[in-house]
Amino acid sequence: MANAIALAYPDCNVSVIDFENGAMWRNLLSLNNIKKIKFQNGIRVSPPEDSILVMQTFVPYYWPKELILKPNQRLFFWNLHPHNLVPSLLPLPFLRKLPMNHFGVYKLVAKLYPDLISRLRLYTTTLIDNRSLYFMDRSNLELTEKYLFLKIQNRDFIPVPAEPSKIKPLLTDKSELGNPIRFGWIGRLCDFKSYILVYAIKKLDEIAPFFQERKMEFHIVGDGPFESYIRDKVKECNNISIVYHGSIAHQEIDEFISNQLDILMAMGTSALEGAKLGKPTFILDPVLEEVKKDYFFRMLYSTTEYDLGHFIDERDYIPENTSLHDLLKDIFKNYSMHSNKSYSYFFENHNLENVKEKFLKKISESRLEYSMLSPLFFKKPLLLRAYNKIRMLKA
């Protein structure tokens, strides 16, 4: 986004605060209107005068002590992960995930933190009321509502962007698929992604015999701690061939998808990698346990409010549904139509150029200044302060 703004508006000065050789630092273009500001632990740093400081949201008591702002510093927050504003109520390492994975536990523990939850609600509404907080999608917004026991009225979003591919998608000529049909997954093999991936592969193996004239391959691009789990769970799939590619360099992903895949299954920004190349793309939703009910499959282009994957709940299960079979039957028959719909969805909703203009418009409307944030917002919970002292960290 910083590169796109600097390229489009040479008179606009863009400064980026990051660790030297951090991800943003490494990927910034060498332009006269882009300035790198080094962030170092223990050393104070401030944004330029008369700037608008854009940050991803986080719970305010984790505000970096090195970041020093003037009272009139304008602020803008972009929520790009559903847990950004959700507090860790049991900060001990072996208990940290328990409330996050079980909402009933979270509600129970939250009763011990009435002041903290109240402060976070007020913090969030302060940002929203001053047009200074936007969510990337429905999942981010609704999970924030759920865990802060809050109702957010403004359902305007700034979706996550992606750059169009330099490879031109084939949108009109490819009406028939070859044989075998090549499905693919792009993404890290971690817990919340792997359970639904295993389910999708098994379901594909289950319905493959209904398409006897077609052979099927499933290509997995990515690595992670759950690779052995996936291999074990799908080793008995006999109707599809599974190919593991490991990690592929980011700059090679477009060419791989374009040349090696016909249909993509993914979540998050990985789904956009397929859609921008005109590949019919299924959205798979994250889940933190094995999927044992009948999950309802959907295409990326059929999602609402820029949803790139939400944590699965009961609404995502429909007993004995045939969604995957029905969608594949139609894709095999009308590949070009699904290809065009996937690309159009990307271009209209997530294309970097379009998102950039909305991003700039929303920033210009922000009214939040640093002085408007109550000092109470930055107060750490008692249990967290105690835990930090036990670990001999500065509270």
C-alpha positions as CSV (number, residue, x, y, z in Angstrom):
1,M,0.0,0.0,0.0
2,A,2.9,2.4,0.8
3,N,4.5,1.7,-2.5
4,A,1.2,2.1,-4.4
5,I,0.4,5.5,-2.8
6,A,4.0,6.8,-3.3
7,L,3.9,5.7,-7.0
8,A,0.5,7.2,-7.7
9,Y,1.1,10.5,-5.9
10,P,4.7,11.8,-6.2
11,D,3.8,14.8,-4.1
12,C,2.7,12.7,-1.2
13,N,5.4,11.8,1.4
14,V,5.1,8.3,2.7
15,S,7.1,7.3,5.8
16,V,7.3,3.7,7.1
17,I,8.5,2.9,10.7
18,D,9.8,-0.6,10.8
19,F,12.7,-2.7,12.1
20,E,15.7,-2.5,9.8
21,N,15.4,-5.4,7.3
22,G,11.8,-6.0,8.6
23,A,9.3,-7.2,6.0
24,M,8.0,-3.7,5.2
25,W,11.5,-2.3,5.2
26,R,12.8,-4.9,2.7
27,N,9.9,-4.5,0.3
28,L,9.7,-0.7,0.0
29,L,10.6,0.8,-3.3
30,S,13.5,3.2,-3.6
31,L,11.5,6.4,-4.3
32,N,12.2,10.0,-3.4
33,N,8.9,10.3,-1.6
34,I,9.3,7.1,0.6
35,K,11.2,7.5,3.8
36,K,12.3,4.6,6.0
37,I,12.3,5.3,9.8
38,K,14.2,2.7,11.8
39,F,12.5,1.2,14.8
40,Q,14.8,-0.1,17.5
41,N,14.0,-1.6,20.9
42,G,14.6,0.9,23.7
43,I,15.0,3.9,21.4
44,R,12.3,6.6,21.0
45,V,10.9,7.2,17.6
46,S,8.1,9.5,16.2
47,P,6.3,9.9,12.9
48,P,6.9,13.0,10.9
49,E,5.1,16.3,11.7
50,D,1.5,16.8,10.3
51,S,1.3,13.1,9.3
52,I,-1.5,10.6,9.8
53,L,-0.1,7.5,11.6
54,V,-1.6,4.3,10.2
55,M,-1.3,1.1,12.2
56,Q,-2.9,-2.3,12.4
57,T,-5.1,-2.5,15.4
58,F,-3.9,-4.0,18.7
59,V,-5.0,-3.9,22.3
60,P,-3.8,-0.5,23.5
61,Y,-1.9,-1.6,26.6
62,Y,0.6,-3.2,24.2
63,W,1.4,0.3,22.8
64,P,5.2,0.3,22.0
65,K,6.9,2.4,24.7
66,E,9.4,3.6,22.0
67,L,6.6,5.2,19.9
68,I,6.3,8.8,21.1
69,L,3.4,10.9,19.8
70,K,2.4,14.5,20.2
71,P,-1.2,15.2,21.5
72,N,-2.4,16.3,18.0
73,Q,-1.0,13.3,16.2
74,R,-3.8,11.9,13.9
75,L,-4.3,8.2,14.0
76,F,-5.9,5.6,11.8
77,F,-6.3,1.9,12.5
78,W,-6.8,-1.0,10.1
79,N,-8.0,-4.3,11.6
80,L,-6.3,-7.1,9.6
81,H,-6.7,-10.1,11.9
82,P,-9.8,-11.2,13.8
83,H,-8.0,-11.4,17.2
84,N,-6.3,-7.9,17.0
85,L,-8.7,-6.4,19.6
86,V,-9.4,-9.5,21.7
87,P,-7.6,-9.6,25.0
88,S,-5.6,-12.5,26.3
89,L,-7.4,-13.2,29.6
90,L,-5.1,-16.0,30.7
91,P,-1.6,-14.8,29.7
92,L,0.1,-18.0,31.0
93,P,1.6,-19.9,28.0
94,F,-0.1,-23.1,28.7
95,L,-3.5,-21.4,29.2
96,R,-3.4,-18.6,26.6
97,K,-5.2,-20.5,23.9
98,L,-8.0,-21.9,26.1
99,P,-10.4,-18.9,26.1
100,M,-9.7,-18.1,22.5
101,N,-10.6,-21.7,21.4
102,H,-13.6,-22.0,23.6
103,F,-15.9,-19.0,23.8
104,G,-17.8,-20.4,26.8
105,V,-14.5,-20.4,28.7
106,Y,-13.8,-16.9,27.5
107,K,-17.2,-15.6,28.7
108,L,-16.6,-17.1,32.1
109,V,-13.1,-15.7,32.5
110,A,-14.3,-12.3,31.1
111,K,-16.4,-11.9,34.2
112,L,-13.2,-11.5,36.2
113,Y,-12.2,-8.6,33.9
114,P,-15.2,-6.2,33.8
115,D,-13.0,-3.0,33.8
116,L,-10.7,-4.3,31.1
117,I,-13.6,-5.4,28.8
118,S,-15.3,-2.1,29.4
119,R,-12.2,-0.1,28.5
120,L,-11.6,-2.1,25.3
121,R,-15.2,-1.5,24.3
122,L,-14.9,2.2,24.9
123,Y,-11.5,2.3,23.1
124,T,-13.0,0.5,20.1
125,T,-16.1,2.7,19.9
126,T,-13.9,5.9,20.3
127,L,-11.9,4.8,17.2
128,I,-15.1,4.0,15.2
129,D,-16.9,7.1,16.2
130,N,-14.0,9.2,15.0
131,R,-13.9,7.3,11.7
132,S,-10.5,5.9,12.5
133,L,-11.0,2.2,12.6
134,Y,-11.9,0.0,9.7
135,F,-12.1,-3.8,9.4
136,M,-10.9,-5.8,6.4
137,D,-13.9,-8.1,6.4
138,R,-17.0,-9.4,8.1
139,S,-15.0,-12.0,10.1
140,N,-12.8,-9.4,11.7
141,L,-15.7,-7.2,12.6
142,E,-18.0,-9.9,13.9
143,L,-15.4,-11.7,16.0
144,T,-14.5,-8.3,17.6
145,E,-18.2,-7.8,18.3
146,K,-18.5,-11.2,19.9
147,Y,-15.4,-11.1,22.2
148,L,-15.9,-7.5,23.3
149,F,-19.7,-8.0,23.8
150,L,-20.3,-5.1,21.4
151,K,-22.5,-4.1,18.5
152,I,-20.8,-2.3,15.7
153,Q,-23.2,-0.2,13.6
154,N,-20.8,0.9,10.9
155,R,-20.3,-2.0,8.5
156,D,-18.1,-0.2,6.0
157,F,-14.8,-2.0,5.3
158,I,-11.4,-1.6,3.8
159,P,-10.7,-5.0,2.2
160,V,-7.3,-6.5,2.1
161,P,-5.7,-5.7,-1.3
162,A,-3.6,-7.7,-3.7
163,E,-1.6,-6.7,-6.7
164,P,-2.9,-7.9,-10.1
165,S,-0.7,-10.6,-11.6
166,K,1.7,-9.8,-14.5
167,I,0.5,-13.0,-16.0
168,K,-2.7,-12.4,-18.1
169,P,-5.5,-14.7,-17.0
170,L,-7.2,-16.9,-19.6
171,L,-10.8,-15.9,-19.2
172,T,-12.5,-16.5,-22.5
173,D,-10.9,-19.4,-24.4
174,K,-10.7,-22.1,-21.8
175,S,-14.2,-23.6,-21.8
176,E,-13.1,-27.2,-21.3
177,L,-10.8,-28.6,-18.6
178,G,-8.1,-31.1,-19.3
179,N,-7.5,-34.4,-17.6
180,P,-6.5,-34.7,-14.9
181,I,-8.2,-31.8,-13.1
182,R,-5.6,-30.1,-10.9
183,F,-6.9,-28.8,-7.6
184,G,-4.6,-26.8,-5.3
185,W,-4.0,-25.4,-1.9
186,I,-1.7,-22.4,-1.2
187,G,-0.9,-21.6,2.5
188,R,0.9,-22.5,5.6
189,L,0.1,-25.9,7.2
190,C,-0.9,-24.8,10.7
191,D,-3.7,-25.9,13.0
192,F,-6.6,-23.7,12.1
193,K,-5.9,-24.2,8.4
194,S,-5.2,-27.9,8.3
195,Y,-8.4,-29.4,9.8
196,I,-10.5,-27.9,7.0
197,L,-7.9,-28.8,4.4
198,V,-8.1,-32.4,5.4
199,Y,-11.9,-32.3,5.3
200,A,-11.9,-30.8,1.8
201,I,-9.4,-33.4,0.5
202,K,-11.4,-36.3,2.0
203,K,-14.7,-34.9,0.6
204,L,-13.1,-34.5,-2.8
205,D,-11.9,-38.1,-2.6
206,E,-15.5,-39.2,-1.6
207,I,-17.2,-37.6,-4.6
208,A,-14.5,-38.2,-7.2
209,P,-16.2,-41.5,-8.3
210,F,-19.2,-39.5,-9.4
211,F,-16.9,-38.0,-12.1
212,Q,-15.5,-41.2,-13.4
213,E,-14.4,-39.7,-16.7
214,R,-12.1,-37.3,-14.9
215,K,-9.0,-38.0,-12.9
216,M,-8.2,-35.6,-10.1
217,E,-5.0,-34.3,-8.5
218,F,-4.6,-32.2,-5.4
219,H,-1.5,-30.1,-5.1
220,I,-0.4,-28.8,-1.7
221,V,1.9,-25.8,-1.7
222,G,3.1,-24.8,1.8
223,D,4.8,-26.3,4.8
224,G,4.3,-26.0,8.6
225,P,3.9,-28.0,11.8
226,F,0.8,-29.9,10.6
227,E,2.2,-31.4,7.5
228,S,2.7,-34.8,9.0
229,Y,-0.9,-34.6,10.4
230,I,-2.2,-33.9,6.9
231,R,-0.2,-36.7,5.3
232,D,-1.4,-39.2,7.9
233,K,-5.1,-38.2,7.6
234,V,-5.3,-38.3,3.8
235,K,-3.0,-41.3,3.1
236,E,-6.1,-43.5,2.5
237,C,-7.5,-41.3,-0.2
238,N,-7.5,-43.6,-3.2
239,N,-9.6,-41.6,-5.8
240,I,-7.3,-38.6,-6.1
241,S,-3.6,-38.2,-6.3
242,I,-2.0,-35.9,-3.7
243,V,1.2,-34.0,-4.5
244,Y,3.2,-32.1,-1.9
245,H,5.4,-29.2,-3.2
246,G,6.6,-27.7,0.0
247,S,7.2,-24.0,0.2
248,I,7.5,-22.0,-3.1
249,A,9.0,-18.5,-3.3
250,H,6.4,-15.8,-3.4
251,Q,7.6,-14.5,-6.8
252,E,7.0,-17.9,-8.3
253,I,3.4,-18.4,-7.0
254,D,1.7,-16.7,-9.9
255,E,3.4,-18.8,-12.5
256,F,2.8,-22.0,-10.5
257,I,-1.0,-21.3,-10.2
258,S,-1.3,-20.2,-13.8
259,N,0.5,-23.3,-15.2
260,Q,-0.1,-26.0,-12.7
261,L,-3.6,-25.5,-11.2
262,D,-7.2,-25.4,-12.5
263,I,-9.1,-24.9,-9.3
264,L,-7.9,-23.4,-6.0
265,M,-9.0,-24.0,-2.4
266,A,-7.6,-21.5,0.1
267,M,-8.3,-19.0,2.8
268,G,-7.2,-15.4,3.4
269,T,-5.1,-13.6,0.9
270,S,-4.1,-16.9,-0.6
271,A,-7.5,-17.2,-2.2
272,L,-6.9,-13.9,-4.0
273,E,-3.8,-15.4,-5.6
274,G,-6.0,-17.8,-7.5
275,A,-8.9,-15.4,-8.3
276,K,-6.6,-12.8,-9.8
277,L,-5.5,-15.4,-12.3
278,G,-9.0,-16.4,-13.1
279,K,-8.9,-19.7,-11.3
280,P,-12.3,-20.8,-9.8
281,T,-11.5,-20.4,-6.1
282,F,-13.2,-22.0,-3.1
283,I,-13.0,-20.3,0.3
284,L,-12.1,-22.7,3.1
285,D,-12.8,-21.4,6.6
286,P,-10.5,-21.8,9.6
287,V,-11.4,-24.1,12.4
288,L,-9.5,-25.3,15.5
289,E,-10.7,-28.9,15.6
290,E,-11.5,-31.7,13.3
291,V,-14.5,-31.1,11.0
292,K,-17.0,-33.9,11.7
293,K,-20.2,-32.3,10.4
294,D,-21.3,-31.5,6.8
295,Y,-19.5,-28.3,5.9
296,F,-21.1,-26.2,3.2
297,F,-18.6,-25.2,0.4
298,R,-18.8,-21.9,-1.3
299,M,-16.9,-19.9,-4.0
300,L,-14.9,-16.8,-3.2
301,Y,-17.2,-14.7,-5.5
302,S,-20.3,-15.7,-3.5
303,T,-19.0,-14.3,-0.2
304,T,-20.3,-11.2,1.5
305,E,-18.6,-8.2,3.1
306,Y,-15.2,-9.2,1.8
307,D,-15.1,-12.5,3.8
308,L,-11.8,-14.3,3.1
309,G,-12.6,-17.0,5.7
310,H,-14.3,-16.9,9.1
311,F,-14.0,-19.2,12.0
312,I,-16.5,-22.0,11.4
313,D,-19.7,-22.1,13.5
314,E,-23.0,-23.9,13.2
315,R,-24.1,-21.8,10.4
316,D,-21.5,-23.4,8.2
317,Y,-22.9,-26.9,8.5
318,I,-25.9,-28.2,6.6
319,P,-26.7,-31.9,7.1
320,E,-26.2,-34.0,4.0
321,N,-25.5,-31.1,1.7
322,T,-24.0,-31.7,-1.8
323,S,-22.4,-28.3,-2.2
324,L,-19.0,-29.5,-3.4
325,H,-20.4,-32.0,-5.8
326,D,-22.9,-29.4,-7.3
327,L,-20.3,-26.7,-7.6
328,L,-17.8,-28.9,-9.3
329,K,-20.4,-30.3,-11.7
330,D,-21.1,-26.7,-12.8
331,I,-17.5,-25.7,-12.9
332,F,-16.6,-28.7,-15.1
333,K,-19.5,-27.7,-17.4
334,N,-19.0,-23.9,-17.3
335,Y,-15.4,-23.3,-16.5
336,S,-15.1,-20.0,-18.3
337,M,-18.0,-18.5,-16.5
338,H,-16.6,-19.4,-13.1
339,S,-13.2,-18.2,-14.2
340,N,-14.6,-14.9,-15.2
341,K,-16.6,-14.5,-12.0
342,S,-13.6,-15.3,-9.8
343,Y,-11.4,-12.7,-11.6
344,S,-14.2,-10.1,-11.6
345,Y,-14.7,-10.5,-7.9
346,F,-11.0,-9.9,-7.3
347,F,-10.8,-6.9,-9.6
348,E,-13.8,-5.2,-8.2
349,N,-13.2,-5.8,-4.5
350,H,-9.5,-6.5,-3.8
351,N,-7.5,-5.0,-6.7
352,L,-4.8,-2.8,-5.1
353,E,-5.6,0.2,-7.2
354,N,-9.3,0.2,-6.1
355,V,-8.5,-0.5,-2.4
356,K,-5.9,2.2,-2.4
357,E,-8.4,4.9,-3.3
358,K,-10.8,3.8,-0.7
359,F,-8.0,3.6,1.8
360,L,-6.9,7.2,1.1
361,K,-10.5,8.5,1.3
362,K,-11.1,6.9,4.7
363,I,-7.8,8.2,6.1
364,S,-8.6,11.7,5.0
365,E,-11.9,11.5,7.0
366,S,-10.2,10.4,10.2
367,R,-10.8,12.7,13.2
368,L,-8.9,10.8,15.9
369,E,-6.0,12.5,17.7
370,Y,-3.7,10.9,20.2
371,S,-4.9,13.2,23.0
372,M,-8.4,11.8,22.6
373,L,-7.3,8.4,23.9
374,S,-7.8,8.0,27.6
375,P,-4.7,7.0,29.7
376,L,-6.8,4.2,31.1
377,F,-6.8,2.5,27.7
378,F,-3.0,1.9,28.1
379,K,-3.3,0.3,31.5
380,K,-2.3,-3.4,31.5
381,P,-4.5,-5.9,33.3
382,L,-3.4,-6.9,36.8
383,L,-2.8,-10.5,35.9
384,L,-0.6,-9.5,32.9
385,R,1.4,-7.1,35.0
386,A,1.9,-9.8,37.6
387,Y,2.9,-12.3,35.0
388,N,5.4,-9.9,33.5
389,K,6.9,-9.3,36.9
390,I,7.2,-13.1,37.5
391,R,9.1,-13.3,34.2
392,M,11.3,-10.4,35.3
393,L,9.9,-8.2,32.6
394,K,9.2,-4.5,33.0
395,A,5.5,-4.1,33.7
